[in-house]
Amino acid sequence: MKKIFLLLICFICIRAQAQYADEIQFVSVSYTLMQNILFDKVYKHNHDVLKSRFVKEVKIRDERSTNVSNTSIDKEGRPEKVIEYSYTNSQARMINANYDSKGNLITITDSDVKSKTNSLVNFNFVGNTLIDLDRTVNGERYSSCQIRYDSGDKTKLTGYDATYWEENSIPYYVNFKYDEANRLYDVRVLQDTGAIYSIKYSGDTITYFGEGGSETFIVKDDIITKHKIHSEGLNFTAERTFHYDNNGLIDYVLYEDSKFGKYKYIFEYDYYH
């Protein structure tokens, strides 16, 4: 799990990402399911704002007007395509998302030019309930998981059972635990003494800890205002601060890390007419 967490640190921090695209950036099964639980209201708020403002595309540029990423938004305010650019302004990565008629995210395709990696994640639903997911990488089966829910609350995700895990046909069982306030606080493999992620809450702040690092989000009224990342293994810290305009759209992001300094990323919008 340490390898996954450190890759996540590098993935999020090196460039400013469109917060609007976070929900379709698949990192791992545990991380993605955890994010969906913790930020369900944030994602819905983003959809509502983008839909009400008729946003068609979100473009991020740095202070030198270099392309960072373009995110296409459908008419329901959901991210459907992300193109990320390298420092040489060439296309480095493309992500596509598809939704069913009920609004469920059913596929994510991710093509990374540098690593020559192509992955496909299929999410299978009954109604609006996710029942299983499958992932392939470069055409080869990578993982297959069945989702579990609380017997008394079919909306409360309590874990998943993997019959095929990271290219191995071995059983892998992960439990999601909730506190008395019904907040997710622990994600761990069955019978493991250490958690994959442990989550702490303090006012508007959510922090989760993984092996080798932590992430902290400040969320006010379903709006992320700050995102901090710390990696012990890489001796690396980074922070994104989100600034919004009067329409509730991200205006710019101030980014600072312990190795490369400070940057400002400007958000531009195209609209449906």
N, C-alpha and C positions, 0 to 999 in steps of 0.2 A: 504493500500500500504506500510505502514511502516514495517509491518511484513514481507512482501515479500522482501523488500530492505535489512532488517537486516539478513534474511536467506541467501540472496545472498552474503552479506559481509562474513558470516561465511563459506559459501560454497566455495568461491574462495580463501579465505585467508589462511585457516588452513594448507593446503598443496599446494605445487607448482603444477600448472596444466600445461599440455602440451598446449602451445599456439595453436598448430596444432589441438587440439580437442575442442577448445572453441566454434566453430560454431555448434557443435552437442550437446551442453549442454543446454537443454531447461530449462529455469527458469520460465518465464511467457510469455504470448503472447506479451505484450507491450515491454518487455525487449528484447525478441528474435527478433522481427521485427525491433526494433531500432538498435540493434547490426548489423543485416544484412544490413541495410542501411548505417550505419556509417563505417562498415569495409568490405564492399563488395570487394573493391580493395585489401585489406590485405588478405582476404581469397583466392582470385584468385592468388595473388602473392605466397602465401604458396603452393597452388596446383601446380603451375608452377615449383617452386623450388624442391618440393618433387618428382614430376614426372620426372624432368630432371636429378635428382640424383638417380633415381630408388629406392627410399626409400620404404621399405616394412613394417617396424615397428620402432616406436620411444619408447625407454625405458628410464624412468627417475629413477635415484637412488639418494639417499642422500650421504653424505660424508662417511657414515658407510656402504655403499653398500646395504642399505635397499631399497626394491622395493617401489616406489611411484606410478607409473602407467606405463602401456603399451598401446600404441595406434597403431592399425593396419591401414595401408595406402593402398588404392587400387592403381591400375596401372595408374590411372589418377591423383594421388596425393591427393586424398580426404580421410578424416578420415572415417573409416567404423566400427571400434570397439575400445572401451576404457575399460580397466580394471584398476580400482583403488584399492590400497591396504591399509589396516589399519596399525596402528603402530605395530601390532603383525605380520605383513607380511601375513595376510590372506586376501582373496578377499573381498572387502567391497562394490564394486559397479561395474556394468557392463552396458555399453551403446552400442547399435548397431544402425547403420544408413544404410538406403538403398536408392539407387538412381535409377531413371528411365533411359531410353535409351538416353534422352536429357540432362542428367546430373543433373536433379532437385532432391533435397533432398525430398523424399516422405514419409519416416517413421523414427521415432526415438523411440526406446524402451529403457527404463531406469529401472534397477533393483537395489534397494538399500537394502543391507542385513540388516543393523542395524535398519532402520525404517520399514523394511518389506513392502516397497512401490514399486509397479510395475506400470509404466506409459507407455502409448503408444500415440504418436502424429502422426496423418496422415495429410500430406500436399497434397492438390489437385490442380493440374495445368491444364490450357488450354494452350498448347504450353509450353512456359517458364514463363507464368504468373500465380502466385499463386492466386487462387480465394477463397479458404476457408481452414480452418484447424479444426480438431477435436481432443480432448484429452480425454482419459480415464485414471482413476487411480484405480488400483486394480479391473479392470473389470467394473467399474461404470463410466457412462458418467460424465465428469467434465466440459468441455467447448466446445462450438461450435461457430466459428466466420467466418463471410464473410468479405473478404478484399475489400476495396475501393481504386480507383485510380482517379487521376486527369482526367477530361473529355477531356482535350487537350493533355495529355501525359500519355498514358496507362502504362508507366514504373514507374511513380511517385506515390508511395503509400501514400494515404492521410488519412488512418485510417481503422478501422474495426468495424463491428456491431456484437455483440454477442447475439445470441438468447438463449443461455444457458451459464451461467457464474458461474464457481466455485461451481458446484453442485446445482445451483439455476436457475429456468426457468424465469429469469428476463432479460429484455433488458439492454444492456450495450454498449454504443457507445463511441469510442475513436477516437480523431482526431490527425493527425500528421501535424504540420505546418512547413513551410520552409521560410528562409529569402530571401533577394534579390539576394544572391549568390547561391540560390537553395540548401542551406544546411539545414538539419533538425535541428530545434532549440526548438521545444516544442511538448510534448506528453501529452495529457490531456483528461479526460472524458468530454463529451459534457456538457456544462453549469457549469462545476466545476470552481471555482475561482482559485484553485491551480493546478499546473501541476503535473502529475505523474513523468515526467522527464523534466528538462530544460537543454539544451545543449549550452555550450559556446565554442568558438574557439579563439585560440591565436597562430598564427604561426603554429608550428608543434603539438600543444597541443589541445586535445579535452577533455573537462570536462563535465560530466553531473551530475546533482543534483537531488536526490530523497528525499522524506520525511525521514529524519534521517541520511543522509549521502551523499557521493559523490564518483565518480570514475574519475580518470584522466589517459589519455593515451598520450604518446608521440609517434608520428608516423612520420617516415622519409622515403620517397621514398617507401611508402606502407609497411614499416617494423615497427613493434611495438618494441621500444627500452626500454620503461618503462611503468609500470602500477602501479598506486597508488590508494589505497582505504582508505576512512575515514568514520567511523561510529560514529555519535554523541551519539546515544543511548547506544552503547556498550563501548564508550570511547576507540575506537580501531582504529589504523592506521597501514596499511601494504603497502609494496612496493616490486614489482618484477622488477628486471633489467635484460634484456635479452642480452646475449653476443653471437655473431655469429662467425662461422669459415669462412675460405676463400671460402667455397662452398656455403655460404649463409644459412647454417643450424644452428640452435641453438646449441651452444657448452655447455653452462651452464647458470643457472639462479641464481642470488644472491637475496635472499629473506630476508626481515627484517620486523618485526612488533613490536608493542609497548608492547606486553605481553610476547612473547616467545623468542625474540632475533633474531639472524642472522643465516641463513642457506645457504648452497650452494647445488644446485641440478644439477646433471650431466646428460647430454643427450647422449644416445648411440643409434646407428642405425643398423638395419639389412636391407639388400638390395635384390632386385630381381636380379636373375642371368640369 
